[in-house]
């Protein structure tokens, strides 16, 4: 694919990142083409840091919810991309601060979700949640997920969370396998600070950012999630609506397949 781009007249490939080592936050480019799946897009967003550039995703994986163009479609749509005949949709991103005893505080940029996880089978964690400093509750669960609207169709959805429109200014808090029938997902504003404190956790408890960054946690460690000062910029040329993508990729709202009379004979 890089050979295809380099061979196109009027196109200059200014950088190619094949590992996590290349820092892209000082990159000068009009468009970033990410080849892979949604995980590759999450990695690219983190590498670009505070200088997010428009991304077009070419799906080489299985689902490709964000990377919605196949290699064939990318080649077909490339004249539109070159002519800048696309629209950019901005999505909420987050900053995650991890304050763990015995380690310097760390800060990470992310797009999908932050998870405080038990890290192993047959163990639970107690995670206390405060929003803008106001105590909310303490969850006893396998893990607590704080996700953006983009991340609402990922791990949060699998844990029973709601689907949020990707342009909403909100976070969703979803407990994974909570040990209480009254624990339900919570949606609140994006301009709040979400503070997660590990009250109880066996060895192996961790905070996981976008499924790619792992940091161990001990009792008393604190994770803060807030809106990032930058947004994820997705370049779309397909014209598919959000709900059309839900139906096409996740088979959302598919009707049951009833057995016909002929099949029962």
C-alpha positions in Angstrom: 0.0 0.0 0.0 2.9 2.4 0.7 4.2 1.7 -2.8 0.8 2.6 -4.2 0.8 5.9 -2.3 4.3 6.7 -3.3 3.5 6.1 -6.9 0.5 8.4 -7.0 1.4 11.8 -8.7 1.1 14.7 -6.3 1.4 12.6 -3.2 4.4 12.7 -0.8 4.8 10.1 1.9 6.4 12.1 4.7 6.7 9.2 7.3 5.8 5.6 7.7 5.4 4.1 11.2 5.6 0.4 11.5 6.4 0.2 15.2 5.4 2.2 18.3 8.8 3.9 18.4 8.1 6.6 15.9 6.8 9.7 17.5 4.3 11.5 15.2 3.4 14.6 17.3 5.6 16.9 15.1 4.4 15.4 11.8 3.5 17.8 8.9 0.9 16.1 6.8 -2.6 16.6 5.3 -3.9 13.1 6.0 -2.7 10.0 7.9 -3.6 6.6 6.3 -3.7 3.9 8.9 -3.4 0.4 7.6 -4.7 -2.3 9.9 -7.7 -2.5 12.2 -9.2 -0.3 14.9 -6.3 -1.2 17.2 -3.9 0.4 14.7 -6.0 3.6 14.7 -5.9 3.7 18.6 -2.1 3.3 18.4 -1.8 6.0 15.8 -3.9 8.5 17.9 -1.6 7.9 20.9 1.5 8.3 18.8 0.3 11.7 17.3 -0.2 13.0 20.8 -1.4 16.6 21.1 -1.2 17.2 17.3 -4.0 15.0 16.0 -4.2 14.9 12.2 -7.1 13.6 10.1 -7.1 9.8 9.8 -8.5 7.5 7.1 -8.5 3.9 8.1 -7.9 1.0 5.7 -9.2 -2.2 7.3 -6.8 -5.1 7.2 -8.4 -6.7 10.3 -11.7 -8.3 11.1 -14.2 -5.7 12.3 -12.9 -2.4 11.2 -15.5 -0.2 12.9 -13.3 2.9 12.6 -11.2 1.6 9.7 -14.1 1.2 7.4 -12.5 1.2 4.0 -11.2 -2.1 2.5 -7.9 -1.9 0.4 -10.0 -2.0 -2.8 -12.3 0.8 -1.6 -9.3 2.8 -0.5 -7.8 2.7 -4.0 -11.2 3.5 -5.6 -11.8 6.4 -3.2 -8.2 7.8 -3.4 -9.0 10.4 -6.1 -11.6 11.9 -3.6 -9.1 11.8 -0.8 -6.4 13.5 -3.0 -9.0 16.2 -4.0 -9.9 16.6 -0.3 -13.4 15.5 -1.1 -14.1 14.1 2.3 -15.5 15.4 5.6 -13.8 15.2 9.0 -15.7 14.1 12.1 -14.2 15.1 15.4 -14.6 12.7 18.4 -14.0 13.0 22.1 -10.6 11.8 23.4 -9.5 11.4 27.0 -6.4 12.0 29.2 -5.8 9.3 31.8 -3.6 10.1 34.8 -2.3 7.1 36.9 -1.1 7.9 40.4 0.4 4.8 41.9 2.4 4.5 45.0 6.2 4.2 44.5 6.0 5.4 40.8 6.0 8.8 39.2 2.6 9.9 38.0 1.9 9.0 34.4 -0.4 10.5 31.8 -1.8 8.8 28.7 -3.9 9.9 25.8 -6.6 7.6 24.6 -9.7 7.2 22.4 -11.7 4.2 23.5 -11.7 3.5 27.2 -9.9 3.2 30.5 -10.4 0.0 32.5 -9.5 -0.8 36.1 -9.4 -4.6 36.0 -9.0 -7.4 38.5 -6.4 -8.9 36.1 -7.3 -12.6 36.9 -10.0 -15.2 37.3 -11.9 -15.6 40.5 -11.0 -12.2 41.9 -12.9 -8.9 42.0 -11.9 -5.4 42.7 -13.6 -2.7 44.7 -13.3 0.6 42.8 -14.6 3.8 44.3 -15.9 6.4 41.7 -16.1 10.1 42.3 -17.2 12.6 39.6 -15.8 16.1 40.0 -14.9 15.2 43.6 -18.4 14.1 44.5 -18.5 10.5 45.7 -20.8 8.3 43.5 -20.4 4.7 44.7 -18.0 1.8 45.2 -18.3 -0.9 42.6 -17.4 -4.6 43.4 -16.9 -6.1 40.0 -14.4 -7.7 37.6 -13.6 -4.3 36.3 -14.8 -0.7 35.8 -14.8 0.8 32.4 -14.9 4.5 31.6 -15.4 5.0 27.8 -15.9 7.7 25.2 -18.8 7.5 22.8 -16.4 5.9 20.3 -15.4 3.3 22.9 -19.1 2.6 23.8 -19.3 0.1 20.9 -16.1 -1.8 22.1 -15.5 -3.3 25.6 -18.2 -1.3 27.3 -20.8 -2.7 24.9 -19.6 -6.2 25.5 -20.0 -5.6 29.3 -23.6 -4.5 28.8 -23.1 -0.7 28.4 -25.2 1.5 26.1 -24.5 2.6 22.6 -23.7 6.3 22.4 -23.7 8.4 19.3 -20.1 9.1 18.5 -20.5 12.9 18.5 -21.9 13.1 22.0 -20.0 15.0 24.6 -20.2 12.4 27.4 -18.5 9.5 29.1 -20.1 6.2 30.0 -19.1 4.3 33.2 -19.8 0.5 32.8 -19.2 -2.1 35.5 -18.0 -5.4 34.2 -19.8 -8.3 36.0 -20.9 -6.2 39.1 -21.7 -8.1 42.3 -24.9 -6.1 42.8 -28.1 -6.1 40.8 -28.5 -2.4 41.3 -25.3 -1.5 39.5 -26.0 -0.1 36.0 -24.1 1.9 33.4 -23.9 5.6 34.1 -23.6 8.4 31.5 -22.4 11.8 32.5 -20.8 14.9 31.0 -17.5 15.0 29.2 -16.3 18.1 31.1 -16.3 16.2 34.4 -13.3 14.6 36.1 -13.8 10.9 36.8 -11.7 9.6 39.7 -11.3 5.9 40.2 -9.6 4.7 43.4 -8.7 1.1 43.9 -10.1 0.2 47.4 -9.5 -3.5 47.2 -7.7 -5.7 44.7 -5.7 -8.9 44.6 -2.4 -9.2 42.9 -2.7 -8.5 39.2 -5.0 -5.5 39.4 -4.2 -3.1 36.6 -5.4 -0.1 34.6 -5.6 -0.7 30.9 -5.8 2.2 28.3 -7.4 1.3 25.0 -6.5 -2.3 25.5 -2.8 -1.5 24.7 -1.2 0.2 27.7 -1.1 -1.7 31.0 0.0 -0.4 34.4 -0.2 -2.4 37.6 -2.3 -1.0 40.5 -2.2 -1.5 44.2 -4.8 -0.7 46.9 -5.0 3.1 47.3 -3.8 3.9 43.7 -5.8 6.5 41.8 -6.8 6.8 38.2 -8.2 10.1 36.8 -10.0 10.4 33.4 -10.9 13.7 31.8 -11.5 15.2 28.4 -8.4 15.6 26.3 -7.6 19.1 24.8 -7.5 17.4 21.4 -10.0 15.4 19.4 -9.8 12.3 17.2 -10.3 13.4 13.6 -11.8 10.8 11.3 -11.9 11.4 7.6 -14.9 9.8 5.9 -15.5 9.4 2.2 -17.9 6.5 2.3 -21.1 8.5 3.1 -22.3 5.8 5.5 -24.2 7.1 8.5 -23.3 6.0 12.0 -26.4 3.8 12.3 -25.7 2.3 8.9 -22.2 1.4 10.2 -23.8 -0.2 13.3 -26.0 -2.3 11.2 -23.3 -3.3 8.7 -20.5 -4.0 11.2 -22.2 -5.1 14.4 -25.4 -6.5 12.7 -27.3 -4.2 15.1 -31.1 -4.6 15.0 -31.0 -7.7 12.9 -34.3 -9.5 12.9 -34.5 -13.1 14.1 -34.4 -15.8 11.5 -37.6 -17.6 11.7 -37.9 -21.2 10.5 -40.2 -21.5 7.5 -42.9 -24.1 7.1 -40.9 -25.8 4.4 -37.9 -26.1 6.7 -40.0 -27.9 9.3 -41.3 -30.5 6.8 
